[in-house]
Amino acid sequence: VQLQACGGGLVQAGGSLRLSCAASGRTFSSMGWFRQAPGKEREFVSGISWSDDSTGTFYADSVKGRFTISRDNAKNTVYLQMNNLEPEDTAVYYCVARTGVGLTKFIGGYNYWGQGTQVTVSS
C-alpha cells in the first residue's frame, strides 16, 4: 500500500494550493491529512469518510472555512483545497488512511501514512 501526496509548494499569504493523495494497493473508506510545523507536534488537519450513500468530512478549527477536503473514488484519490493560506499553515502535510470507517482526528486512528509534502506560506 502506498499513499503518494503531491501539490505542495511556496505561496504568498492569501494564496491557494491543492494537495492530492493517490492511494495504491487497496481502497479506503476513510482518509485525511495531518501536518507538522518545525518544532511542533504533528496535528490533525482534515478527514473524510464515505460509504455507498454518504460522505462525512471533519476539519480542525484552525482551517475550518478555508480548507476543503474531497475525494475521487474512480482515481482512489483525496484532495485538500487550501484557500486564504496563512504563514501559520507552513508545515509538512501528510496524507493518511485507515482501514476502519468513520471519522477520527486521532493520530493513532490511521494505519497508513504518505511521505509528506512541504507547504510554505510567506508573509
OpenMM code with the backbone's topology and positions (N, CA, C; nanometers):
from openmm import Vec3, app, unit

residues = "VAL GLN LEU GLN ALA CYS GLY GLY GLY LEU VAL GLN ALA GLY GLY SER LEU ARG LEU SER CYS ALA ALA SER GLY ARG THR PHE SER SER MET GLY TRP PHE ARG GLN ALA PRO GLY LYS GLU ARG GLU PHE VAL SER GLY ILE SER TRP SER ASP ASP SER THR GLY THR PHE TYR ALA ASP SER VAL LYS GLY ARG PHE THR ILE SER ARG ASP ASN ALA LYS ASN THR VAL TYR LEU GLN MET ASN ASN LEU GLU PRO GLU ASP THR ALA VAL TYR TYR CYS VAL ALA ARG THR GLY VAL GLY LEU THR LYS PHE ILE GLY GLY TYR ASN TYR TRP GLY GLN GLY THR GLN VAL THR VAL SER SER".split()
positions = [
    Vec3(0.0844, -0.1186, 0.0000),
    Vec3(0.0000, 0.0000, 0.0000),
    Vec3(0.0882, 0.1239, 0.0000),
    Vec3(0.0531, 0.2171, -0.0873),
    Vec3(0.1262, 0.3445, -0.0924),
    Vec3(0.0290, 0.4612, -0.0983),
    Vec3(0.0672, 0.5694, -0.0314),
    Vec3(-0.0049, 0.6954, -0.0392),
    Vec3(0.0926, 0.7972, -0.0965),
    Vec3(0.0628, 0.8461, -0.2139),
    Vec3(0.1514, 0.9391, -0.2829),
    Vec3(0.0902, 1.0779, -0.2800),
    Vec3(0.1498, 1.1655, -0.2005),
    Vec3(0.0993, 1.3021, -0.1876),
    Vec3(0.1813, 1.3973, -0.2737),
    Vec3(0.1136, 1.4964, -0.3297),
    Vec3(0.1825, 1.5982, -0.4077),
    Vec3(0.1004, 1.7267, -0.4049),
    Vec3(0.1593, 1.8332, -0.4573),
    Vec3(0.0868, 1.9590, -0.4675),
    Vec3(0.1369, 2.0679, -0.3752),
    Vec3(0.2328, 2.0357, -0.2888),
    Vec3(0.2856, 2.1377, -0.2012),
    Vec3(0.3695, 2.2390, -0.2781),
    Vec3(0.4104, 2.3439, -0.2088),
    Vec3(0.4921, 2.4458, -0.2723),
    Vec3(0.5007, 2.5703, -0.1887),
    Vec3(0.5502, 2.6759, -0.2525),
    Vec3(0.5661, 2.8061, -0.1876),
    Vec3(0.4584, 2.9000, -0.2402),
    Vec3(0.3876, 2.9654, -0.1497),
    Vec3(0.2808, 3.0560, -0.1892),
    Vec3(0.2780, 3.1747, -0.0931),
    Vec3(0.2306, 3.2874, -0.1408),
    Vec3(0.2182, 3.4033, -0.0541),
    Vec3(0.0920, 3.3932, 0.0315),
    Vec3(0.0936, 3.4615, 0.1428),
    Vec3(-0.0247, 3.4645, 0.2294),
    Vec3(-0.1454, 3.5121, 0.1493),
    Vec3(-0.2577, 3.4440, 0.1719),
    Vec3(-0.3779, 3.4738, 0.0963),
    Vec3(-0.3945, 3.3892, -0.0277),
    Vec3(-0.2899, 3.3176, -0.0659),
    Vec3(-0.2950, 3.2350, -0.1850),
    Vec3(-0.3566, 3.0991, -0.1600),
    Vec3(-0.3533, 3.0142, -0.2639),
    Vec3(-0.4165, 2.8829, -0.2577),
    Vec3(-0.3234, 2.7737, -0.3097),
    Vec3(-0.3442, 2.6553, -0.2598),
    Vec3(-0.2776, 2.5352, -0.3092),
    Vec3(-0.3760, 2.4200, -0.3006),
    Vec3(-0.3568, 2.3191, -0.3863),
    Vec3(-0.4368, 2.1977, -0.3763),
    Vec3(-0.3450, 2.0784, -0.3641),
    Vec3(-0.3592, 2.0058, -0.2553),
    Vec3(-0.2826, 1.8842, -0.2347),
    Vec3(-0.3630, 1.7648, -0.2858),
    Vec3(-0.2912, 1.6675, -0.3400),
    Vec3(-0.3539, 1.5437, -0.3866),
    Vec3(-0.2883, 1.4262, -0.3179),
    Vec3(-0.3646, 1.3216, -0.2970),
    Vec3(-0.3105, 1.1987, -0.2378),
    Vec3(-0.3714, 1.0803, -0.3101),
    Vec3(-0.2894, 1.0091, -0.3840),
    Vec3(-0.3352, 0.8923, -0.4577),
    Vec3(-0.2971, 0.7666, -0.3812),
    Vec3(-0.3954, 0.6825, -0.3547),
    Vec3(-0.3727, 0.5568, -0.2840),
    Vec3(-0.3598, 0.4427, -0.3842),
    Vec3(-0.2661, 0.3545, -0.3596),
    Vec3(-0.2494, 0.2369, -0.4441),
    Vec3(-0.2310, 0.1149, -0.3557),
    Vec3(-0.2725, 0.0014, -0.4044),
    Vec3(-0.2563, -0.1224, -0.3302),
    Vec3(-0.3834, -0.1705, -0.2631),
    Vec3(-0.4722, -0.0772, -0.2306),
    Vec3(-0.6026, -0.1111, -0.1759),
    Vec3(-0.6891, 0.0124, -0.1783),
    Vec3(-0.8157, -0.0037, -0.1568),
    Vec3(-0.9069, 0.1098, -0.1476),
    Vec3(-0.9395, 0.1361, -0.0013),
    Vec3(-0.9724, 0.2613, 0.0275),
    Vec3(-1.0031, 0.3020, 0.1630),
    Vec3(-1.1385, 0.3704, 0.1687),
    Vec3(-1.1961, 0.3720, 0.2872),
    Vec3(-1.3203, 0.4445, 0.3100),
    Vec3(-1.3009, 0.5622, 0.4042),
    Vec3(-1.1794, 0.5819, 0.4517),
    Vec3(-1.1520, 0.6925, 0.5425),
    Vec3(-1.0083, 0.7375, 0.5224),
    Vec3(-0.9925, 0.8638, 0.4873),
    Vec3(-0.8599, 0.9205, 0.4649),
    Vec3(-0.8545, 1.0596, 0.5242),
    Vec3(-0.7367, 1.1180, 0.5253),
    Vec3(-0.7267, 1.2515, 0.5821),
    Vec3(-0.5896, 1.3117, 0.5636),
    Vec3(-0.5698, 1.4234, 0.6331),
    Vec3(-0.4436, 1.4968, 0.6280),
    Vec3(-0.4028, 1.5399, 0.7687),
    Vec3(-0.2736, 1.5251, 0.7971),
    Vec3(-0.2104, 1.5810, 0.9147),
    Vec3(-0.1018, 1.6761, 0.8665),
    Vec3(-0.0514, 1.7560, 0.9568),
    Vec3(0.0620, 1.8421, 0.9237),
    Vec3(0.1532, 1.8567, 1.0443),
    Vec3(0.2786, 1.8899, 1.0144),
    Vec3(0.3764, 1.9115, 1.1202),
    Vec3(0.4632, 2.0309, 1.0855),
    Vec3(0.4548, 2.1326, 1.1691),
    Vec3(0.5368, 2.2514, 1.1519),
    Vec3(0.6681, 2.2324, 1.2275),
    Vec3(0.7730, 2.3058, 1.1907),
    Vec3(0.9021, 2.2922, 1.2596),
    Vec3(0.8882, 2.3176, 1.4090),
    Vec3(0.9400, 2.2245, 1.4874),
    Vec3(0.9372, 2.2398, 1.6318),
    Vec3(0.8045, 2.2121, 1.6975),
    Vec3(0.7066, 2.1665, 1.6194),
    Vec3(0.5734, 2.1405, 1.6748),
    Vec3(0.5343, 1.9948, 1.6536),
    Vec3(0.4346, 1.9522, 1.7291),
    Vec3(0.3846, 1.8170, 1.7148),
    Vec3(0.2983, 1.8055, 1.5888),
    Vec3(0.2888, 1.6830, 1.5399),
    Vec3(0.2027, 1.6584, 1.4251),
    Vec3(0.0568, 1.6785, 1.4672),
    Vec3(-0.0202, 1.7471, 1.3821),
    Vec3(-0.1585, 1.7771, 1.4179),
    Vec3(-0.2547, 1.7426, 1.3058),
    Vec3(-0.3762, 1.7106, 1.3448),
    Vec3(-0.4821, 1.6779, 1.2512),
    Vec3(-0.5256, 1.8019, 1.1737),
    Vec3(-0.5522, 1.7854, 1.0451),
    Vec3(-0.5996, 1.8951, 0.9613),
    Vec3(-0.7425, 1.8687, 0.9143),
    Vec3(-0.7627, 1.7535, 0.8512),
    Vec3(-0.8947, 1.7242, 0.7958),
    Vec3(-0.9079, 1.5756, 0.7685),
    Vec3(-1.0332, 1.5268, 0.7720),
    Vec3(-1.0606, 1.3874, 0.7424),
    Vec3(-1.1864, 1.3737, 0.6593),
    Vec3(-1.1929, 1.2642, 0.5853),
    Vec3(-1.3106, 1.2353, 0.5044),
    Vec3(-1.3393, 1.0862, 0.5105),
    Vec3(-1.4651, 1.0530, 0.5261),
    Vec3(-1.5062, 0.9131, 0.5333),
    Vec3(-1.6310, 0.8952, 0.4494),
    Vec3(-1.6426, 0.7831, 0.3810),
    Vec3(-1.7546, 0.7683, 0.2904),
    Vec3(-1.8037, 0.6250, 0.2854),
    Vec3(-1.9308, 0.6123, 0.2460),
    Vec3(-1.9928, 0.4841, 0.2195),
    Vec3(-2.0627, 0.4951, 0.0844),
    Vec3(-2.1444, 0.3979, 0.0523),
    Vec3(-2.2111, 0.3996, -0.0782),
    Vec3(-2.3048, 0.5185, -0.0943),
    Vec3(-2.3610, 0.5658, 0.0188),
    Vec3(-2.4637, 0.6682, 0.0049),
    Vec3(-2.4378, 0.7933, 0.0868),
    Vec3(-2.3218, 0.8061, 0.1453),
    Vec3(-2.2963, 0.9275, 0.2234),
    Vec3(-2.1477, 0.9543, 0.2358),
    Vec3(-2.1160, 1.0801, 0.2593),
    Vec3(-1.9772, 1.1238, 0.2809),
    Vec3(-1.9743, 1.2192, 0.3983),
    Vec3(-1.8780, 1.2023, 0.4873),
    Vec3(-1.8622, 1.2918, 0.6004),
    Vec3(-1.7256, 1.3560, 0.5985),
    Vec3(-1.7178, 1.4790, 0.6425),
    Vec3(-1.5906, 1.5495, 0.6491),
    Vec3(-1.5741, 1.6135, 0.7863),
    Vec3(-1.4497, 1.6409, 0.8210),
    Vec3(-1.4174, 1.6916, 0.9536),
    Vec3(-1.2925, 1.7786, 0.9397),
    Vec3(-1.2910, 1.8952, 1.0091),
    Vec3(-1.1797, 1.9875, 0.9970),
    Vec3(-1.1321, 2.0335, 1.1341),
    Vec3(-1.0038, 2.0606, 1.1420),
    Vec3(-0.9518, 2.1285, 1.2597),
    Vec3(-1.0062, 2.2708, 1.2607),
    Vec3(-1.0266, 2.3254, 1.3791),
    Vec3(-1.0813, 2.4608, 1.3895),
    Vec3(-0.9940, 2.5633, 1.3167),
    Vec3(-0.8647, 2.5395, 1.3165),
    Vec3(-0.7712, 2.6370, 1.2581),
    Vec3(-0.7843, 2.6485, 1.1061),
    Vec3(-0.8453, 2.5496, 1.0408),
    Vec3(-0.8552, 2.5527, 0.8945),
    Vec3(-0.9995, 2.5567, 0.8463),
    Vec3(-1.0941, 2.5450, 0.9378),
    Vec3(-1.2352, 2.5424, 0.9009),
    Vec3(-1.2723, 2.6695, 0.8259),
    Vec3(-1.3415, 2.6529, 0.7142),
    Vec3(-1.3805, 2.7668, 0.6329),
    Vec3(-1.2771, 2.8066, 0.5295),
    Vec3(-1.1555, 2.7549, 0.5411),
    Vec3(-1.0501, 2.7869, 0.4437),
    Vec3(-1.0085, 2.6654, 0.3625),
    Vec3(-1.0118, 2.5477, 0.4246),
    Vec3(-0.9703, 2.4238, 0.3581),
    Vec3(-1.0932, 2.3391, 0.3265),
    Vec3(-1.0849, 2.2652, 0.2158),
    Vec3(-1.1921, 2.1737, 0.1771),
    Vec3(-1.1313, 2.0406, 0.1346),
    Vec3(-1.1796, 1.9340, 0.1964),
    Vec3(-1.1327, 1.8003, 0.1601),
    Vec3(-1.2374, 1.7354, 0.0696),
    Vec3(-1.1909, 1.6611, -0.0281),
    Vec3(-1.2823, 1.5929, -0.1204),
    Vec3(-1.2163, 1.4649, -0.1696),
    Vec3(-1.2911, 1.3840, -0.2427),
    Vec3(-1.2387, 1.2565, -0.2904),
    Vec3(-1.2855, 1.2281, -0.4319),
    Vec3(-1.2101, 1.1433, -0.4985),
    Vec3(-1.2482, 1.0927, -0.6305),
    Vec3(-1.2310, 0.9413, -0.6240),
    Vec3(-1.3404, 0.8707, -0.6080),
    Vec3(-1.3322, 0.7255, -0.5900),
    Vec3(-1.2716, 0.6572, -0.7117),
    Vec3(-1.3063, 0.7054, -0.8299),
    Vec3(-1.2561, 0.6419, -0.9522),
    Vec3(-1.1038, 0.6465, -0.9571),
    Vec3(-1.0452, 0.7514, -0.9002),
    Vec3(-0.8997, 0.7658, -0.9013),
    Vec3(-0.8369, 0.7236, -0.7685),
    Vec3(-0.9212, 0.6833, -0.6724),
    Vec3(-0.8715, 0.6453, -0.5391),
    Vec3(-0.7825, 0.7562, -0.4831),
    Vec3(-0.8328, 0.8780, -0.4965),
    Vec3(-0.7545, 0.9970, -0.4629),
    Vec3(-0.8352, 1.0902, -0.3733),
    Vec3(-0.7663, 1.1520, -0.2783),
    Vec3(-0.8239, 1.2529, -0.1907),
    Vec3(-0.7510, 1.3845, -0.2140),
    Vec3(-0.8258, 1.4924, -0.2082),
    Vec3(-0.7701, 1.6255, -0.2313),
    Vec3(-0.7897, 1.7138, -0.1081),
    Vec3(-0.7019, 1.8102, -0.0932),
    Vec3(-0.7177, 1.9131, 0.0090),
    Vec3(-0.6980, 2.0480, -0.0588),
    Vec3(-0.8079, 2.1172, -0.0795),
    Vec3(-0.8022, 2.2518, -0.1354),
    Vec3(-0.7801, 2.3501, -0.0225),
    Vec3(-0.6727, 2.4256, -0.0302),
    Vec3(-0.6359, 2.5183, 0.0761),
    Vec3(-0.6412, 2.6608, 0.0213),
    Vec3(-0.7329, 2.7387, 0.0734),
    Vec3(-0.7502, 2.8770, 0.0318),
    Vec3(-0.7150, 2.9721, 0.1454),
    Vec3(-0.6907, 3.0971, 0.1085),
    Vec3(-0.6587, 3.2004, 0.2078),
    Vec3(-0.5502, 3.1515, 0.3047),
    Vec3(-0.4437, 3.1003, 0.2493),
    Vec3(-0.3371, 3.0442, 0.3305),
    Vec3(-0.2693, 3.1500, 0.4159),
    Vec3(-0.2269, 3.1071, 0.5330),
    Vec3(-0.1608, 3.1946, 0.6301),
    Vec3(-0.0216, 3.1398, 0.6590),
    Vec3(0.0719, 3.2261, 0.7019),
    Vec3(0.2059, 3.1761, 0.7366),
    Vec3(0.2012, 3.0619, 0.8391),
    Vec3(0.0993, 3.0635, 0.9246),
    Vec3(0.0871, 2.9577, 1.0253),
    Vec3(0.0523, 2.8216, 0.9648),
    Vec3(0.0139, 2.8191, 0.8394),
    Vec3(-0.0144, 2.6934, 0.7706),
    Vec3(0.1124, 2.6264, 0.7189),
    Vec3(0.2249, 2.6931, 0.7302),
    Vec3(0.3509, 2.6357, 0.6843),
    Vec3(0.3826, 2.5082, 0.7620),
    Vec3(0.4014, 2.3997, 0.6897),
    Vec3(0.4243, 2.2700, 0.7532),
    Vec3(0.4484, 2.1653, 0.6450),
    Vec3(0.4899, 2.0473, 0.6894),
    Vec3(0.4877, 1.9305, 0.6019),
    Vec3(0.3506, 1.8654, 0.6196),
    Vec3(0.2823, 1.8428, 0.5092),
    Vec3(0.1487, 1.7854, 0.5120),
    Vec3(0.1557, 1.6374, 0.4745),
    Vec3(0.0908, 1.5566, 0.5576),
    Vec3(0.0936, 1.4126, 0.5391),
    Vec3(-0.0467, 1.3609, 0.5062),
    Vec3(-0.0530, 1.2807, 0.4035),
    Vec3(-0.1761, 1.2102, 0.3701),
    Vec3(-0.1837, 1.0835, 0.4553),
    Vec3(-0.3024, 1.0526, 0.5050),
    Vec3(-0.3201, 0.9345, 0.5890),
    Vec3(-0.4431, 0.8572, 0.5452),
    Vec3(-0.4455, 0.7302, 0.5827),
    Vec3(-0.5612, 0.6456, 0.5527),
    Vec3(-0.5771, 0.5425, 0.6639),
    Vec3(-0.7018, 0.4964, 0.6784),
    Vec3(-0.7256, 0.3979, 0.7825),
    Vec3(-0.8118, 0.2851, 0.7278),
    Vec3(-0.7926, 0.1668, 0.7836),
    Vec3(-0.8672, 0.0512, 0.7368),
    Vec3(-1.0096, 0.0495, 0.7915),
    Vec3(-1.0343, 0.1259, 0.8967),
    Vec3(-1.1686, 0.1333, 0.9507),
    Vec3(-1.2542, 0.2324, 0.8750),
    Vec3(-1.3735, 0.2527, 0.9235),
    Vec3(-1.4636, 0.3521, 0.8664),
    Vec3(-1.4907, 0.4582, 0.9716),
    Vec3(-1.5494, 0.5678, 0.9273),
    Vec3(-1.5790, 0.6749, 1.0205),
    Vec3(-1.4672, 0.7767, 1.0283),
    Vec3(-1.4948, 0.8870, 1.0958),
    Vec3(-1.4017, 0.9979, 1.1068),
    Vec3(-1.3291, 0.9957, 1.2401),
    Vec3(-1.2033, 1.0295, 1.2385),
    Vec3(-1.1282, 1.0445, 1.3615),
    Vec3(-1.0190, 1.1476, 1.3405),
    Vec3(-0.9878, 1.2223, 1.4461),
    Vec3(-0.8780, 1.3184, 1.4408),
    Vec3(-0.7559, 1.2681, 1.5156),
    Vec3(-0.7649, 1.1456, 1.5649),
    Vec3(-0.6561, 1.0927, 1.6453),
    Vec3(-0.5502, 1.0257, 1.5587),
    Vec3(-0.4257, 1.0615, 1.5857),
    Vec3(-0.3160, 1.0150, 1.5023),
    Vec3(-0.3078, 0.8633, 1.5005),
    Vec3(-0.3397, 0.7995, 1.6110),
    Vec3(-0.3348, 0.6543, 1.6189),
    Vec3(-0.4444, 0.5839, 1.5418),
    Vec3(-0.5398, 0.6595, 1.4938),
    Vec3(-0.6500, 0.6007, 1.4195),
    Vec3(-0.6178, 0.5697, 1.2755),
    Vec3(-0.5008, 0.6098, 1.2283),
    Vec3(-0.4631, 0.5930, 1.0882),
    Vec3(-0.3496, 0.4930, 1.0740),
    Vec3(-0.3703, 0.3944, 0.9857),
    Vec3(-0.2742, 0.2859, 0.9686),
    Vec3(-0.1653, 0.3183, 0.8661),
    Vec3(-0.1979, 0.4048, 0.7704),
    Vec3(-0.1068, 0.4296, 0.6594),
    Vec3(-0.0755, 0.5791, 0.6471),
    Vec3(0.0514, 0.6078, 0.6177),
    Vec3(0.0974, 0.7455, 0.6067),
    Vec3(0.1741, 0.7625, 0.4765),
    Vec3(0.1522, 0.8759, 0.4103),
    Vec3(0.2307, 0.9118, 0.2932),
    Vec3(0.3615, 0.9761, 0.3351),
    Vec3(0.4395, 1.0165, 0.2363),
    Vec3(0.5745, 1.0645, 0.2627),
    Vec3(0.5792, 1.2114, 0.3011),
    Vec3(0.4719, 1.2842, 0.2836),
    Vec3(0.4697, 1.4253, 0.3203),
    Vec3(0.5047, 1.5162, 0.2042),
    Vec3(0.4399, 1.6319, 0.2026),
    Vec3(0.4695, 1.7339, 0.1016),
    Vec3(0.4775, 1.8683, 0.1720),
    Vec3(0.5786, 1.9463, 0.1372),
    Vec3(0.6050, 2.0728, 0.2068),
    Vec3(0.5145, 2.1838, 0.1543),
    Vec3(0.4525, 2.2552, 0.2460),
    Vec3(0.3757, 2.3756, 0.2146),
    Vec3(0.4401, 2.4916, 0.2896),
    Vec3(0.4792, 2.5943, 0.2166),
    Vec3(0.5410, 2.7119, 0.2770),
    Vec3(0.4616, 2.8348, 0.2363),
    Vec3(0.4166, 2.9104, 0.3351),
    Vec3(0.3376, 3.0309, 0.3103),
    Vec3(0.4182, 3.1506, 0.3584),
    Vec3(0.4498, 3.2390, 0.2679),
    Vec3(0.5295, 3.3572, 0.3031),
    Vec3(0.4370, 3.4738, 0.3361),
    Vec3(0.4838, 3.5583, 0.4263),
    Vec3(0.4020, 3.6737, 0.4687),
    Vec3(0.4268, 3.7956, 0.3825),
] * unit.nanometer
topology = app.Topology()
chain = topology.addChain("A")
for resn in residues:
    res = topology.addResidue(resn, chain)
    for name in ("N", "CA", "C"):
        topology.addAtom(name, app.Element.getBySymbol(name[0]), res)
